[in-house]
């Protein structure tokens, strides 16, 4: 892929389809240690503040991942691991 003189690129069709984006969609570039990811930005609902949007997105993520069957304690163990000095697990 090559940048134009205006530093633009064309997002390949299969990527656009996978992300569900098209003309007018908002996207963001997320920098990581292994490179850059293109992500779709979910638009705020009309009249929704940034804080309300954050709460809504967190609730939606919670609903999505609730189906994992993991308890809150199991999720905490996965995210931070057991504490060797206080947790004998």
N, C-alpha and C positions, 0 to 999 in steps of 0.2 A: 504494500500500500504506500502511496506517495502523497505528500502534502501538496496542495496547490499553492500558488503564490500568496494567497490569503490565509495560508496555514489551515486549510479545510481538507477533510477527507470524506469519501463516500462510504457510508456504513453498508457493508454487504447485505444483500437481500435476506439471506438465511439468518443473519444476526438481528436484523430489523424484525423479522417474523418471530424469532425466538423471544425477543424482548417485548414484542407487541407495540412497537413504535412506528411512527410514520411522520410525515410532514407536520410540523407544529408541536411534536412531542418534546418534552423536556428530558434531557439526559444529563448525567454528571460523570466525571472521570474520578475514580477513586485510586489514589496512589498507594501501592503496597511495596513490600520488600522484593516481591517477585515480578513487579511490573505495574501496569495500569489496567483497571477494569472499567468498562462502560456500563453504567447502570441506569435504568429508567427511573425518573423522579416521579413519584406519585403526586399528582396535583392536589392542592388543598381544596376542600369543599367550599362552596361559596359562603363567605362570611366567617370561615374558620380561622382562628388565630394559629400561630406556629405552635403554641403550647397545646391547643386542642388537637391539632394535627398529630403531634407527637404521641399524645395519649391514645388517639384513635389507632395509629399505626402499631403501637405497642400492644393494644388489646387484640388487634387483628392477628399479630404475630403469636400472641398467647393462645388464641383460639386455634391457630394452625398447628402449633407445636404441642398443644395439649393432647392431641391424638397420638403422641409418641408412646404413651403408656408409662412414662417415667414419673416417679414421685418428685416432689420438690427437693427432698434430700438427695435423691439420685442425680438430679440435674445439678445441684450445688457441688456434689462430688466430681462430676464431669468438668465443671467450669474451674474449680480451684483445687480439687484433689483433697484427700484426707490430710489432717494436720498430724504429723508424726508425734509431736510433743504432747498432744492432748487427745488424740483420736486413735485408739488401738487398732482400727480397721486395717 
